Amino acid sequence: MKPLWIGALAVMCIAAADHADKKFSPGPASSYSSKQTNDQVTVAAAAYDTDELAHTAFGKVSPYQYGVLPVLVIIQNDTGQAMRLDSLQVEYTTLGGSRVEPTPMDEVKFVGSAPKRPQPTMGGPIPPGLFKKKNPLNELEIVERGFVARMLPPHESAMGFFYFQAKHLPGAKLYLTGITEAKSGKGLVYFEIPLEK
Protein backbone atom coordinates (compact mmCIF):
# COMPACT_ATOMS: atom_id res chain seq x y z
CA MET A 1 0.00 0.00 0.00
CA LYS A 2 1.38 3.41 -1.00
CA PRO A 3 1.76 6.09 1.67
CA LEU A 4 -0.90 8.81 1.54
CA TRP A 5 1.64 11.54 0.71
CA ILE A 6 2.60 9.81 -2.58
CA GLY A 7 -1.02 9.94 -3.77
CA ALA A 8 -1.30 13.59 -2.73
CA LEU A 9 1.95 14.42 -4.56
CA ALA A 10 0.65 12.72 -7.73
CA VAL A 11 -2.57 14.77 -7.60
CA MET A 12 -0.57 18.00 -7.12
CA CYS A 13 1.68 17.15 -10.11
CA ILE A 14 -1.35 16.48 -12.34
CA ALA A 15 -2.96 19.77 -11.24
CA ALA A 16 0.28 21.67 -11.91
CA ALA A 17 0.62 20.10 -15.36
CA ASP A 18 -3.02 20.96 -16.15
CA HIS A 19 -2.43 24.57 -15.03
CA ALA A 20 0.76 24.80 -17.14
CA ASP A 21 -1.22 23.69 -20.22
CA LYS A 22 -3.50 26.74 -19.95
CA LYS A 23 -1.39 28.97 -22.17
CA PHE A 24 -2.80 32.33 -23.17
CA SER A 25 -1.49 33.65 -26.49
CA PRO A 26 -3.56 36.57 -27.74
CA GLY A 27 -1.28 37.57 -30.63
CA PRO A 28 0.60 40.80 -31.46
CA ALA A 29 -0.89 44.28 -31.06
CA SER A 30 -0.84 44.74 -34.85
CA SER A 31 -3.35 41.89 -35.28
CA TYR A 32 -6.12 43.74 -33.42
CA SER A 33 -8.62 46.05 -35.07
CA SER A 34 -8.90 48.23 -31.94
CA LYS A 35 -5.46 49.80 -31.74
CA GLN A 36 -3.59 53.09 -32.00
CA THR A 37 0.04 53.90 -32.81
CA ASN A 38 1.88 56.98 -31.50
CA ASP A 39 5.62 57.53 -31.98
CA GLN A 40 6.18 53.88 -33.01
CA VAL A 41 4.41 52.51 -29.94
CA THR A 42 1.21 50.57 -30.63
CA VAL A 43 -1.46 49.95 -28.00
CA ALA A 44 -4.20 47.42 -28.74
CA ALA A 45 -7.19 46.67 -26.52
CA ALA A 46 -10.03 44.12 -26.42
CA ALA A 47 -12.94 43.80 -23.99
CA TYR A 48 -13.49 40.20 -22.82
CA ASP A 49 -17.26 40.47 -22.35
CA THR A 50 -18.35 37.06 -23.66
CA ASP A 51 -18.07 33.58 -22.19
CA GLU A 52 -16.18 32.42 -25.28
CA LEU A 53 -13.48 35.08 -24.93
CA ALA A 54 -13.27 34.63 -21.15
CA HIS A 55 -12.74 30.90 -21.57
CA THR A 56 -9.56 31.52 -23.60
CA ALA A 57 -8.02 33.58 -20.80
CA PHE A 58 -9.62 32.53 -17.51
CA GLY A 59 -10.81 28.97 -17.99
CA LYS A 60 -14.27 28.22 -16.59
CA VAL A 61 -14.96 31.58 -14.97
CA SER A 62 -16.34 34.55 -16.93
CA PRO A 63 -15.59 37.68 -14.85
CA TYR A 64 -18.10 39.76 -16.83
CA GLN A 65 -20.95 37.60 -15.49
CA TYR A 66 -19.99 38.81 -12.03
CA GLY A 67 -19.79 42.53 -12.80
CA VAL A 68 -16.10 42.75 -13.76
CA LEU A 69 -15.09 43.68 -17.32
CA PRO A 70 -11.60 42.42 -18.23
CA VAL A 71 -9.89 44.51 -20.92
CA LEU A 72 -6.79 43.05 -22.54
CA VAL A 73 -4.07 45.61 -23.29
CA ILE A 74 -1.07 44.85 -25.51
CA ILE A 75 1.71 47.43 -25.87
CA GLN A 76 4.24 46.98 -28.68
CA ASN A 77 7.42 49.07 -28.56
CA ASP A 78 8.85 49.44 -32.08
CA THR A 79 11.26 52.21 -31.10
CA GLY A 80 14.99 51.80 -30.50
CA GLN A 81 14.74 52.64 -26.80
CA ALA A 82 13.12 51.29 -23.65
CA MET A 83 9.77 52.64 -22.45
CA ARG A 84 8.76 53.04 -18.83
CA LEU A 85 5.29 51.77 -17.91
CA ASP A 86 5.43 52.30 -14.13
CA SER A 87 3.28 55.47 -14.38
CA LEU A 88 0.70 53.90 -16.68
CA GLN A 89 -2.86 55.14 -16.12
CA VAL A 90 -5.83 53.44 -17.76
CA GLU A 91 -9.52 54.38 -17.75
CA TYR A 92 -12.62 52.85 -19.30
CA THR A 93 -14.72 55.70 -20.72
CA THR A 94 -18.31 55.56 -21.94
CA LEU A 95 -19.94 57.49 -24.77
CA GLY A 96 -21.61 59.70 -22.14
CA GLY A 97 -18.24 60.68 -20.64
CA SER A 98 -18.26 58.47 -17.52
CA ARG A 99 -14.80 57.28 -16.51
CA VAL A 100 -14.06 54.10 -14.58
CA GLU A 101 -10.66 53.34 -13.09
CA PRO A 102 -9.45 49.73 -12.97
CA THR A 103 -9.83 47.57 -9.90
CA PRO A 104 -6.44 46.18 -8.77
CA MET A 105 -6.11 42.57 -9.92
CA ASP A 106 -5.65 41.24 -6.39
CA GLU A 107 -8.90 42.94 -5.28
CA VAL A 108 -11.08 41.53 -8.06
CA LYS A 109 -11.89 38.47 -5.92
CA PHE A 110 -13.68 40.74 -3.43
CA VAL A 111 -15.98 42.55 -5.88
CA GLY A 112 -17.73 39.73 -7.72
CA SER A 113 -21.30 38.86 -6.89
CA ALA A 114 -22.84 35.57 -7.90
CA PRO A 115 -25.67 35.56 -10.43
CA LYS A 116 -29.08 35.47 -8.79
CA ARG A 117 -30.27 31.94 -8.20
CA PRO A 118 -33.99 31.25 -8.76
CA GLN A 119 -35.88 30.61 -5.53
CA PRO A 120 -37.65 27.27 -5.22
CA THR A 121 -41.39 27.42 -5.83
CA MET A 122 -42.24 24.83 -3.20
CA GLY A 123 -41.03 24.52 0.36
CA GLY A 124 -39.96 28.15 0.83
CA PRO A 125 -36.60 29.83 0.32
CA ILE A 126 -33.28 28.09 0.90
CA PRO A 127 -32.06 28.89 4.43
CA PRO A 128 -29.11 31.30 4.43
CA GLY A 129 -25.75 29.66 5.00
CA LEU A 130 -26.94 26.25 3.82
CA PHE A 131 -24.80 26.41 0.69
CA LYS A 132 -21.36 27.97 0.97
CA LYS A 133 -19.64 28.64 -2.32
CA LYS A 134 -16.16 29.83 -3.12
CA ASN A 135 -16.11 33.29 -4.68
CA PRO A 136 -16.01 32.55 -8.45
CA LEU A 137 -13.57 35.41 -9.05
CA ASN A 138 -11.01 34.04 -6.60
CA GLU A 139 -9.11 32.37 -9.45
CA LEU A 140 -5.36 32.35 -9.95
CA GLU A 141 -5.70 33.21 -13.66
CA ILE A 142 -7.23 36.61 -12.86
CA VAL A 143 -4.11 37.69 -10.97
CA GLU A 144 -1.68 35.89 -13.30
CA ARG A 145 -3.17 37.54 -16.40
CA GLY A 146 -3.16 41.07 -14.94
CA PHE A 147 -0.98 43.75 -16.53
CA VAL A 148 2.22 44.06 -14.46
CA ALA A 149 4.97 45.27 -16.83
CA ARG A 150 6.97 48.24 -15.50
CA MET A 151 9.52 48.54 -18.32
CA LEU A 152 9.28 47.70 -22.01
CA PRO A 153 12.54 47.05 -23.91
CA PRO A 154 12.91 48.11 -27.56
CA HIS A 155 11.15 45.88 -30.10
CA GLU A 156 9.35 43.97 -27.35
CA SER A 157 5.72 43.82 -26.25
CA ALA A 158 3.89 43.59 -22.93
CA MET A 159 0.34 42.42 -22.32
CA GLY A 160 -2.14 41.84 -19.55
CA PHE A 161 -5.64 42.61 -18.32
CA PHE A 162 -7.09 45.59 -16.55
CA TYR A 163 -10.33 44.91 -14.65
CA PHE A 164 -13.20 47.40 -14.56
CA GLN A 165 -16.41 47.31 -12.55
CA ALA A 166 -18.40 48.46 -15.56
CA LYS A 167 -20.94 47.35 -18.09
CA HIS A 168 -19.51 47.20 -21.60
CA LEU A 169 -21.49 49.71 -23.66
CA PRO A 170 -21.39 50.65 -27.35
CA GLY A 171 -19.09 53.60 -28.00
CA ALA A 172 -16.82 52.87 -25.01
CA LYS A 173 -13.11 53.62 -25.23
CA LEU A 174 -9.95 52.82 -23.32
CA TYR A 175 -7.98 55.93 -22.38
CA LEU A 176 -4.30 55.29 -21.61
CA THR A 177 -1.52 57.68 -20.53
CA GLY A 178 1.82 57.48 -18.75
CA ILE A 179 4.13 55.74 -21.26
CA THR A 180 7.47 57.55 -21.10
CA GLU A 181 10.86 57.17 -22.74
CA ALA A 182 13.16 55.60 -20.15
CA LYS A 183 16.22 57.65 -21.12
CA SER A 184 14.73 61.13 -21.61
CA GLY A 185 11.60 60.89 -19.44
CA LYS A 186 9.56 62.35 -22.31
CA GLY A 187 5.94 61.21 -22.21
CA LEU A 188 4.13 59.86 -25.24
CA VAL A 189 0.85 61.31 -26.44
CA TYR A 190 -2.19 59.68 -24.83
CA PHE A 191 -3.94 56.72 -26.44
CA GLU A 192 -7.71 56.57 -26.91
CA ILE A 193 -8.78 53.21 -28.29
CA PRO A 194 -12.39 52.37 -29.24
CA LEU A 195 -13.52 49.10 -27.67
CA GLU A 196 -15.66 47.09 -30.04
CA LYS A 197 -18.96 45.84 -28.66
Secondary structure, 3 states (H helix, E strand, C coil): CCCHHHHHHHHHHHHHHHHHCCCCCCCCHHHCCCEEEECCEEEEEEECCCHHHHHHHHCCCCHHHHCCEEEEEEEEECCCCCEECCCCEEEEECCCCCEECCECHHHHHHCCCCCCCCCCCCCCCCCCCCCCCCCCCCCHHHHHCECCCCEECCCEEEEEEEEECCCCCCCCEEEEECCEECCCCCECCCEEEECCC
